[in-house]
Amino acid sequence: MNYHLHKRSKTEVDPVMVFARLKPLDERDAACIETSSDTHLVIRQPEFATLPRNVQSLRESTFEFAHIFDEDASQEDVFDIMCKPLVRNLINGKSGLIFAYGVTSSGKTFTVTGKPSNGGILPRAIDVLFNSVEGHLSKKYIFKPNRMNWFDVQSESDALIDRQSDYTQGVRNDKRNQVTKSEFNRVVDQTKVGDVDPDHTYAVFVSYVEVYNNYIYDLLDDSFEGINKNATSKGLREDAQRRVYVNGAVEIEVNSAEDAFLQLARGQRRRRNAQTLLNTESSRSHSVFTLRLVQGLNKGCGDLDHLTVSQLSLVDLAGSERQNRTNATGSRLKEAGNINTSLMALRSCMEALRDNQRKGANMQVPYRDSKLTYLFKSFFEGEGSVRMICCVNPRAEDYEESIQVMKFAAMCSEIEVPRAVAVSRPVETGKKRAAQRVFEANLKRLSGGECLMPLLCTYPSFPILEPQSVDDDTFFFTLESHLSERQTLKNKSLQQFATEQDLLDNEICALETENEDLRNRNVELENLVQSHKRHLDISEKKNRALSKKVREFESEIRDLKAQLSEKEAILSKEASSRERAIKDLKSKFRLDRENIDREMRVRIEDCDRAWQMRMAVKDARLAQIRDVVFNGDFGDIERMECLFDPPESKTPKSSSSENTALTESKQSSKQRPKSPPPNPTSSKPLKMKQRRSKSSSRWLEHKSGGTIDAGNLFKPTIKKKKTVNIPKVKDVKNKDHYLLQHQEIDSAGEIETRLYKGDMLPTATGGTAVEFTNVETLKVRSPDKVQIPAAPPLPSKLPSTVSSPMNVGIHGHPSGTTPSISSIIVNPKDRS
């Protein structure tokens, strides 16, 4: 048998389009699902829901669909977006599959069948199909199923006989179907698609089966009398193209949408439904309603050339159930177990398909684990387009079931199936009609266009003679003449028969010779086909090997790219770290330089002030000497000696502070009443701050652990004080003053002790701030060294909490919380 099939490109694939539909929520129920857009759905975990430990942190998940129908979406919107393109493909010769998936009581049956006043996708698909092919339907029984998943074409006479038999049977069964017609009052969808070819003639066949407890039953079989009877289950087989079909399923030709709805209603009355705790009419089986469209190319004179058969299967899957929620027992529990098992087999097949496509593996897909998955095997291998609609109940109580449905939908959306193409075959007539056509053709060719002469000629009838006597010669002469004429006609007929027989033998020999030549040619072609098949097998093996190498190279490339990206990330991180380090070093260098410049300026200013003071003293002495010389006022001898003794020759007898030295210089200048006062612009007088009594003040003395006793005579004497090495929060409470003691080595190698004194003030935030008032410097100098007053050197390392001189704010929070240093502010006005 020769088939005319279109080759399918291996590169043309389409994804499994997954849609979602939300069931309207009751006002008294809380929702856990909402839509963020037309393609994204957000599901949130309720407070009372429990999840496994590995997903406990996933309180909110987002899933993507081809389109999401919210609670306000109508049945027409669902059909136009999801199902109408598949009806157009059906008319163009391409098959399709739609199945509704979801938990029990989520709206699957309503989406597929709907109500008479508001039909679902199945009634609307029937209406649109018949609206589109109206006027192009063939007469009934021209196309007849051959029970091998294909169709034969009958002659008009054979079709007429079948129509008469169907009419007789229909009159008998009219009373049973009349009630259904009168009660089936519905709203008809008037839309249609404009892809009908006027050169084709069409016929529509419907079938309706269900998968109950992993057995397939034909709902349109008249032997299926009811759910309480022991009906015979159907088996699954594969046709010549390895497409799976239900063996022995009844396919009924319908000429109108009303006829299709009568068969649909008849099958729904036989479908198994039952009441559960969650649904009053729960489907206990998976139902499959199939529309098959047969179209033939009309080549004129009533003859048909090639046939194209396409089908659209609409599947209403039974919802998954949990026994703890439905409280099912007995047969209901068994049905729920078989439903869940078949749905788990469907999930396993989807996972295997996804892993094979994602990882390039060749893992066997377990289609045969369930009748449901084995029936859909052809669609996932390229028979047609596949679409799925997930019906979801957004109630918070159904969260655990809904999250599993969402995960299954996300997995199905990652699967790709080969793109569907139209498949056509030559017309196959019945055996009797085919033999009749061959005989008529050969007879016409042998006779040269005319019918053969009858092999038996018509002889003349015997004359009516009666002998008058035994010697009646007339009687015998007439009889002899008549017999001679009959013998002549017989000989002539035999001669003609022998001639025709010779011609027939010659034709038969010619046909046998031609047949032998054709047989030899057929053998040669079969050998050529086998050779091509071997070459094709070798090429496919090489192609698979090359594909495997390509996948290995692609995997290696992905690994190398991943390694390269990791190394680039490491290099980028190192470069950014290097840049940050350079910036930090530059910033530190700039700050150090600014600090050094600032300290140098301070030291230069201190040196300038010290030299200005010394120059002012010298100018004052010179002015006094000038008065003595020019005015002759010598005064006291000690005063004169003091004028001529240089101040450098005087050495301190004991250690003293810088404040004491400055005070002595002022007192020495006061002993010369006749000398003019020094220029006020040349020196800056000391600024002494007003101090309050320390008898009732409480001090906090901050002394580092490495402080050395230098043996100073001048030491701070404080009665109420608390000495600490590292101040804490409790130490600063209820204190009035702050004293920081710091030691360092000056440029001459002597120990220099600095005392930073300040007042402790409360802040607005509940903390304590320190305001430094002055600094006292205690130095120990050797009596055999003459030193020039100089500015204090820059300390090698300042304390971590203060900077000389500055204000430090220690801010904290009320109610005993831990304070933190919030700011360090240098006050230039406090420098001395």
Secondary structure as GFF3:
##gff-version 3
##sequence-region A 1 832
A	DSSP	beta_strand	13	15	.	.	.	ID=ss1
A	DSSP	beta_strand	17	22	.	.	.	ID=ss2
A	DSSP	beta_strand	33	35	.	.	.	ID=ss3
A	DSSP	beta_strand	40	44	.	.	.	ID=ss4
A	DSSP	three_ten_helix	53	55	.	.	.	ID=ss5
A	DSSP	beta_strand	60	64	.	.	.	ID=ss6
A	DSSP	beta_strand	67	69	.	.	.	ID=ss7
A	DSSP	alpha_helix	75	78	.	.	.	ID=ss8
A	DSSP	pi_helix	79	83	.	.	.	ID=ss9
A	DSSP	alpha_helix	84	91	.	.	.	ID=ss10
A	DSSP	beta_strand	95	101	.	.	.	ID=ss11
A	DSSP	alpha_helix	108	112	.	.	.	ID=ss12
A	DSSP	beta_strand	114	115	.	.	.	ID=ss13
A	DSSP	beta_strand	118	119	.	.	.	ID=ss14
A	DSSP	alpha_helix	121	133	.	.	.	ID=ss15
A	DSSP	beta_strand	143	145	.	.	.	ID=ss16
A	DSSP	beta_strand	151	153	.	.	.	ID=ss17
A	DSSP	alpha_helix	156	172	.	.	.	ID=ss18
A	DSSP	alpha_helix	174	183	.	.	.	ID=ss19
A	DSSP	beta_strand	200	212	.	.	.	ID=ss20
A	DSSP	beta_strand	215	218	.	.	.	ID=ss21
A	DSSP	beta_strand	235	238	.	.	.	ID=ss22
A	DSSP	beta_strand	244	247	.	.	.	ID=ss23
A	DSSP	beta_strand	252	254	.	.	.	ID=ss24
A	DSSP	alpha_helix	257	270	.	.	.	ID=ss25
A	DSSP	beta_strand	273	274	.	.	.	ID=ss26
A	DSSP	beta_strand	282	283	.	.	.	ID=ss27
A	DSSP	beta_strand	286	300	.	.	.	ID=ss28
A	DSSP	beta_strand	303	316	.	.	.	ID=ss29
A	DSSP	alpha_helix	323	326	.	.	.	ID=ss30
A	DSSP	alpha_helix	331	359	.	.	.	ID=ss31
A	DSSP	three_ten_helix	367	369	.	.	.	ID=ss32
A	DSSP	alpha_helix	371	375	.	.	.	ID=ss33
A	DSSP	alpha_helix	377	378	.	.	.	ID=ss34
A	DSSP	pi_helix	379	383	.	.	.	ID=ss35
A	DSSP	beta_strand	384	392	.	.	.	ID=ss36
A	DSSP	three_ten_helix	396	398	.	.	.	ID=ss37
A	DSSP	alpha_helix	399	412	.	.	.	ID=ss38
A	DSSP	beta_strand	416	418	.	.	.	ID=ss39
A	DSSP	beta_strand	424	426	.	.	.	ID=ss40
A	DSSP	alpha_helix	431	446	.	.	.	ID=ss41
A	DSSP	alpha_helix	473	631	.	.	.	ID=ss42
A	DSSP	alpha_helix	637	644	.	.	.	ID=ss43
A	DSSP	three_ten_helix	647	649	.	.	.	ID=ss44
A	DSSP	alpha_helix	658	670	.	.	.	ID=ss45
A	DSSP	beta_strand	699	703	.	.	.	ID=ss46
A	DSSP	beta_strand	721	724	.	.	.	ID=ss47
A	DSSP	alpha_helix	729	732	.	.	.	ID=ss48
A	DSSP	beta_strand	737	745	.	.	.	ID=ss49
A	DSSP	beta_strand	751	762	.	.	.	ID=ss50
A	DSSP	beta_strand	768	779	.	.	.	ID=ss51
A	DSSP	beta_strand	807	811	.	.	.	ID=ss52
A	DSSP	beta_strand	820	825	.	.	.	ID=ss53
A	DSSP	three_ten_helix	828	830	.	.	.	ID=ss54
###
